[in-house]
Amino acid sequence: MDHAQRSILVFGAYLNLVGIGLLVAPTLLLAPLGFAPPADFWVRVIGVPVLILGTYYVRAARADNRDFMRGTVTGRLIPLVAFGALVAYGLAPVALMLFAFIDADGAAWTAWALRGDEQA
């Protein structure tokens, strides 16, 4: 497994853990970040597509799907802009940016790894 595959596999594992956390124990996952306990079921509903996305990442890493890997670099930068806007407009707590920074760091790692693997 090369560096790009590893970056996608690790990000997939992260998404799987977050998805499971949102689905099964959202308060346990979100409370340390200062989020209020969820008052309804929507946070658990969001856990399902996060978990599904995580499985896509893991499968793409194992299949060495370079097109998927390249596509995720741009997609994982979107939360930085979207969550940043939510925080800037006072619609979300600053702690939400932690998830955006993890996504952006993962995107940078994958971009760097793809370049390095292609040069090798």
Disulfide bonds with the S-S distance in Angstrom:
none
